Amino acid sequence: MKRSGRGARPYLWMLILAILLAAAQGADPKPAPPDPFVQKVADAVRERTAALVAKASGSKTPIEEALGQAAKLDDAILAEVSKKLSVTPDEVREAWKKRERKPKKVSAGDGSWIFLGGQDGGLDSAVKGTPVPAGDLIPPGPSILTKRKPPPPPAPVPLGKAIKTKTDWWTTSTAGERSALVETEFARKSALVDKKEETKKCSTCSGRGTVNVNRGGIGLVVVCGRCHGSKEDLVVQYE
């Protein structure tokens, strides 16, 4: 005997319910909601880190002092966050360990040479030579009419150009470039974060550390003025 349309509906709903129950039982359990205190600590730590990095990056702060502050930011961060939240530094540290990881990547850019051992000041080449004056394809010689002796050749002069020192770089860089340098140093030295360092080739010399130039008609291979011979940019990913 065939079931009527009405009689078949309860069986259909029971089948649907059984399928839904089976799916619910096999589904992954929902993650526990984030701990409010852990979230509050994580937000405070990130906020104070950004503020302290910005403070250390001021143009009036000498570069050595700025990098020194960056390498020791952990204590300042813990102290300021614990004071703000009225808890101990150890409680801040333990809550921070339970934070949700938010990977961040920072690059020292054209200041990477400061960390990678690039040339600090001096000339980009030690070569000396006698440049040919602009427009003089043939060196001047004695006049046929006067029959004078040719003038003595000029003494060779240094052909290298000055490379920036650390201080030069710092005082002429933008606020964003200084901040990236300080943040990179913080990420490299901090015990509060997990980090991974990587490098990429200098965009000017393609990782050679030198560039070819022509100065006064003389071809030279000189130290790259961007990477200072270090060949690479430093990138740090941390969380």
Secondary structure, DSSP 8 states (H G I E B T S, - for coil): ----HHHHHHHHHHHHHHHHHHHHHHS--------HHHHHHHHHHHHHHHHHHHHHT-TTS-HHHHHHHHHTHHHHHHHHHHHHHTS-HHHHHHHHHTS----EEEE-GGGTHHHHT---SSBS---EE----TT-SS-----TTT----------EE---B---HHHHHHHS-HHHHHHHHHHHHHHH-SSS-EEEEEEE-TTTTTSSEEEEEETTEEEEEE-TTTTT--EEEEEEE-
